[in-house]
Amino acid sequence: MERFAQLLDDLDDLIAMVGLLGERIRNFTFSLVLGSIALAVQIGGVLLALAHPPLALATALLLFVSLLYRAVTSPRLEIA
């Protein structure tokens, strides 16, 4: 009976190890997708600026105004 309990414990450790490895793979995949999206947005911005400079300027101004609005209206972090 003791061997059976030890076998179940080893099986539980194996399943937990697979779960932790899956979490690392998920985090790596998420980082890879996020980096690819960030690079695609930057390349798209450069291509837009080369093709249609006024449209790129308008987009940049809209993004800047929305960032400024968020910075002004968001609650401040107070350092205690």
Buried (B, 14 or more C-beta within 10 A) or exposed (E): EEEEEEEEEEEEEEEEEEEEEEEEEEEEEEEEEEEEEEEEEEEEBEEBBEEEEEEBEEBEEEEEEEEEEEEEEEEEEEEE
